[in-house]
Amino acid sequence: MNPKILVMNITKDINKFIALNAFLIIALSFVFISGQYDKKELILLISLGGAISVLANLLIAKILKRKMEKIIHNSFEKVENQLYFDELTSVYNRTAGINRLIEEMARIKRNKQHLSIAMVDIDNFKSINDNFGHLVGDRILNHVALQIKNFLRATDVVSRYGGEEFLIILPDTDEIKALMALERVRENIAKKPVKAGSEKIFITVSVGITEIDTNDNLTEAIHRADMALYQAKRSGKNKIELASKNINAGFKLS
């Protein structure tokens, strides 16, 4: 929340608190002036007024506390979203994606499990932006991010690596299983066009996959996936290439 709005809201609540106390004081003063009371009755009225004032103060304090807690919670949530998530696609941003990859690489060193990553790039994205405009380009980025998420597991990590490129982290997944999972993604994206006015824009993606070894470092792993992606682009696009040399790359279902 904007600091000025926050101050204005708190000021309004404090003014309500002051007005309520002033009302109680005026009301009690009116009672004192308009009536004849003995000492015991006056003490009782003063005690009653004090009790009401204390209760009013406690009530206002509780309301202010809850409001502040809600504002702080919402502020932290907003900051967290800005730190970890891409504003356009709502998937992890590059920094968060890299951090998750570092965590997963540390985990496979401890547990000796499989881990694969994939680089997914939208084919001919610059031409789409040039021909249809950036608003349509943004819709396509959103569409592709959503399709990737929908066809992967909840445990898989999707992040926007930069521009039209996405980094996918697939825990407990060897290269062949990653290939099968990303082929479902590639095939589904190719089947679902995005509407732009009266036109349908058919989208394809190219993918580079590598399995990460316990001896790999971050730079090496990402470089291998990038090189596999480059090979997929160079050899025709709308396909998947594996970084592994002992597996026949260039996988594409007909």
N, C-alpha and C positions, 0 to 999 in steps of 0.2 A: 504494500500500500504506500502511496505517496506520503512522505513525512508531513506535508502541510495538511493533507486530509486527516491523517492520524491525529495531529495536534487539534484540529477543529473538532473532531469527534469526541476526544477526551475533554476538551474545553466545554462542549455542550453538556456532557455528563456531570462535570464539576458544577456547572451553572444550575443544573437540575438539583444537585445535592444542596447547594447554597439556598436555592429557592424553597426547597422543602423544609430546611431548618428555619428559614425566616418565617415561613407560614406557621410552623409550630410555635415559634416564639410569639408571633403576633396573636395567634389564637389563644395561647395561654395568658398573655397580657390582657386580652379582652375579657377572659373569664375572671381574672383577678379584679379588674376594674369594675366589672358589672355585678359582682356578687359580694356578699358578706360571709366571710369564712372565719372559723376559729383557727387556732394555731395548728391543730391536728389535720384539719381539712386542707390548709395551705401546704403543709408538709407533704400530704398525700398527693395533692395536685402537682407540686413541684417534682416529686418522685416519679409520678406518672409521666410528666412531660419529659423528664430526663430519660426515662426508660424508652419512651417512644423515639426520642432523638437518637439514642444509642442504636436501637433497632433499625432506624432509618439509615444511619451511618453504615451499619453492618451490611444492610441490603445493597446500598449504593456501592460499597467496597467490593461486594461479591460480584455484582454486575460488571463493574470495571475490570475486576480480575479475569472474569470469563472472556470479556471482550478483548482484553490484552492478550490472553492465551491464544485466542482464535487468530488474532492479527499476527502474532509471532509465528504460530504454526503455519499460516498461509504464506508468510514471508519466507520462512525456511523452505517450504515446499517449492515456492517460485524460484528461489536461489538454487535449490537442488536441480530443478528442471533445466535451468540455464547452464549449470555446471556439467550435467551429464547427458542431456538429450538435445538432439538436433531440432531446432525450432520448426523447420519446415516439415520434416517427415516423422517426427516423434520417435525415431529410433535413436540409439546411442550416438553421440557425436564422436569425432575422431579420437579425442583424448580419452574419453571413457572406454571406447572400443579397444584402444591400445592397452589401457590399464587392465581391462578384463583379460586380454590375451596374455599379458605378463602373469596374471594370477593363474590362468590355466596352464601356462608353461611351467610354472613352479609346481603345480599340482601333479603333472605327469612325471616330473622328476621324483616326486615322493612316492607316487602310487604305481608308476610304470604302466600307465594307461595310454590308449591311443588319443590323438588330438589332430584334427585337420583344420585348415583354414581355406577360405576361398575369397578371391577378388571377383566381384561382379560389376560389370561396366555396361551401361546402356549404349547400344550401338547407334551411331549417327545422331547423337544427341544435339550436337551443335547445329546440324541441319534442321532438326525439329524446332529448336529455338529460333533460328533465322526465319523459317517459313511460317511458323505459327505463333511466335511470341513467347516471352518468358513466363507469362501466366500459364499457358498450356504446358510449357516445360516443367513448371513447378507441379502441376497436376500429374504429369507423367512420373516425376520423381516420387511423389506420394503414392501413386498407383504401384510402382515397382517395389517400393519399400513394403507396402502392405502385402503384396503377393509373396514376397520373400518370407515375411513373417508368418503368413497363413500356411505356407507349405513346409515350414520347418518345425522342429520341436520347440517346446517352451524352454528347454535347457540350452538351445542354440542362441548365439548372440549375434544380433544384426546391428551394424553401425555404419553411419555415413562417413566414408573415409575422405571424401573430397569431391566436389562437383557432382558428377553422375556415377561415381564409383562407391561401392559398398564393400565393407569387410565383414565376412561371415566367419564366426568361430563355432566349430562343431566338436564339443567335448565327447570323449568316449567313442570316437568315430575314426575308422581308418580311411585311407584314400578312396578305396572302392565304394564304401558305404557313402562317403561324402559325394562321390561322383553320382551315385544313384539319387541321392536327395536333391542335389543341385540340378540334375536333369529334369526332375519333376517341376522344379521352380522354372527353369528355362523354357520348358515346353508349355507350361501354363501361361507364362507371360506372353509368349508368342501367339497364343490362342485368343487373348483378351485385348482387343483394341481399346483405345481411349477416344471418346468422342470429342471433337472440336467443332462446334456448330453442326453443320450438316455432314462433316467429314469424319471418317474413322481413321485413327492413326494406329497402325500396327507397330508394335514395339518388339524388339529382340534384344537379348543380352548376350554378352560373351563372358566366359567364366574361366578363371585359372585356379587350380586346386593344388595344394601341397599338404602332405602329412608331416607333422612336426616331430622331430626326434628329440630325445632327452638331451642330446649334445648341441642342439641348435641354439642360436641366439635370436633375438627378436628381429634384427635387421636381416639376417640370412633368410629366415622363414618368410617374411613379407616380400623380400626380393624374389624368392623362388615363385611365390604365387603370382607376383606381378609379371614375371617373365613368361609364366604359363598363360596368363591373360593376354600378354602381347602376342604370343604365338596363336592364340585363338582368334585374335583380331586380324592378324596378318594372313591367316589361312582361310578366311572367308566369313568370319563373324557368326553370330547366332550358334555358338558351339562351346564345348567345354574342352579344355586341355589340362592334362595332368603334368605336374612338374617331374614326377617320377620317370626315370629313363627306362626302367625295366617293365613298364606297362605301356601298351600301345595307346598313345594319346590321340586326341582328335575325336572324342566320343560325341556322337549325335544320333539320336533316334530318327528314323525316317518316318 
